Amino acid sequence: MTASGCQLWMSEQDIDYETGRQPALENLFTAPGQTVGHPDIYSLQLFRSGSVDSAPVIRLDSNQQLMLRFDMIGEGTRQFRVSVTHHDPDWSRSPLPPEEYMEGFPEAFFGSGTPGRTQRPSYRQYEYRFPNRDLAFTKSGNYMIHVEDFESREPVFALPFFIHENEGNLRSSVETVTVPRENLRTRDIPNSTYTYPDFIDMPRFDLEYYFTQNQFWGRTLQADIWDTATPGEVFYEISREQAFTGDYEVRSLNLADVSAPGGLVREYRPDQVPPMLVLREDVQGLGGSGGTPGGSRFGRPDPDPDARYGNLLFRFQPQQPVGAGGEVYLVGDFNSWLLLEEFAMPYNPESGFREVNTFVKEGSYSYKYVLAEEGRVQDLVFDDHFRSPRQEYVTFVYYRDPARQYYRLLQSNTFYSN
């Protein structure tokens, strides 16, 4: 990752030409293969049960579970198929067949759901907790959960999660430095000390170490500096050339009540279904928007059956003109940080703003405006630089098991910048 953004690319398998819900541009906010393939899916969440802001990381052979929760807009109930795939740290498929990393059944099923008590629009909320009796895991590593429609087998979405073995111990911290050549923006250098278990003979060759900032799994970086001089320990970090942006900003959306105009809502139009909410303008340099990006990348949609949806109109005015080949996109918790064509923001000459609208459920969310230009996504150009928000980091330690020929995820922890 660089200060100006990240490389994007496009392939045939990344695009669903019928639904348009797959990302046309890979922006590295999300893990390769992470998709939302159904136009009626909203308020999608995956977190460790009991901790809504947590990363989707659990311990092998424990009582910990993940909670999958989402809404489907429309009448009636649906049934879904669930399957999982095992992956290497770079999200390529591991060589393990399903019977090697799972016990139970190759597919599980759930449905019914809880109907929302609002009719504007109607929706049904679904929840699924796993591992469970039907879907259990015997190996650690990176995983992807795939949800399909039960009857048509149409892909609905795919999301990443992680299972670690709790082998060894981790201590982590963050060094923050200021970079004058980058307009005094700060850079974060996360580091960790790993006390490894006795079965590791050659930590310098057998182990790999990774860091992720703010649960943007597609931006995971492999540590390129490590020191094994202390017996039983390895210190690892990323180099200054790879350092994360230390004052990475997001904007905050707190939508407690879609029927109460005021605050962030400039105009309320209850005659539409769902009601239209015109948000106050986001103007670069005037918003004071430097919110804290830590926490889940799914936000906190209200799980109460009485929670309602609004059709939110986002309006943004950048300081500098956007070139003819550039496009501004809205990304955020409410669209799983996928860079989708339907969230492009064309300029509206009548209002003088770039605009896009989307369904959002009552709750709290983070979002950001990014620029796609000349084959790159630039996600820092619209920041306001008003404050230095705290950043969240997750680190992973993998062991390439020579006997089993797959990457075991030995340990993981979450920590924060100052």
C-alpha positions, 0 to 999 in steps of 0.5 A: 500500500502506498500513500496514493492508493493501491493498484486495481485490476479486473477479471471475468470471474469478478463480475456478475453481469446479471446482478451487477453486485460484484466489484468491478474494481478490486480496491483491496479494502476486501479480501479476494473472493469477498462478494455480495452477489444479491441485490436485496442483501443489506445490513450484512455482518460477521463477527465473533458472537457476543462482540459486534465490533470484533474481527471474525477471528475465533480459536480452534477447539473452543466454544467461540462462535461466529455470528452471521447476520443479514437482512433480505429486502422483500416479502416471504421467507428464504432458505440458504445453503452454507459451505466453507473453503480453506485458504492460504494467507494470500487467499488462494485455495489451500490444497486441503480437501473439505474432509480434511478441514471439516467434520459434519456435512459439506453443506449446512442449511438455515432459513426462516428468519425474523420478519421486520415489523416495518413495512417500508420496506418489508424485510426479513432478518437472518442469523446463523451461528457457527461452528455448530453440530453440522458445520465444524472445523478441524484445522486452523487457517483462513476461511471463506463462508459461501452462502447460496440460495437453497433452490437456485444455488444462486450465490448470495455472498462470500465473507472471510473469517479466521481460525487460530490455534492459540499456540505461543504468545504475542505482544504487539505495539505500534510506532508512529512517525511523521513523514514531512514529504507526505504533508506531515501525515503520519505512518504506522509501523506495527510490530510484534514479539512472538514466543513460539511453541517448542515444535517450531525448529526453524522460525526464520524459515517455518513462520510467516507474519502478517498485519492488517489495518482496520480489518481491511483484509485485502490490505494485509501486509507480510512482515519483511523485517524479523529478528530471531536472535532471542531464543524462543522468540521472534520480533517482526515488523514491516519496513518504513517503506511499507508502513500503514497510513497512521492517520487514516480517516473515515466519516461517521454516520449515526442514523438513530431514527430515520423519521427524525430529521435534523443533525445529519439529515437536511431533508426528509421525504416520508412519501417515498418507500423507504423514506428519502433522507437527504444528508447534509453535504460533505465538503472536503476541508470543512467537515471535520470528519476524521473519525476513528476507523477501528471496529467492524467493517460491517458497522452496527445496523440495529438488529431490533425488528422495529428498525427501519430503512431509509433511502439516503442521498449522500452528497459530496464536494471535493476541493479539487476538480475530478479529471475526465477519466476519474470517478468518485465512489462511496464505500462504507460499512453499509456496502461491505467496502466493496467498490461497486459501480452502483456507488459511483457518484456522478456530478449533479449540476443542479445541486453542485454536488456529486451524489449517490443514494442507497438503502441504509438501516438505522444504526451507526456506520463508517464510510469514505469517498475514494477516487478511481483514476487511471487504473488506481484507487486513491483513498487518501485524497479526500481526507480532511486531516483534522485529527489523528484517529486511533487505528486498529491492527490485527496480526497473524502468525502462520506455520507452513507445516512441512508434514501436512503441506498447509498453512496453520494459523498459530496465533492472532491478536488485535491491538491499537495505535496510541 
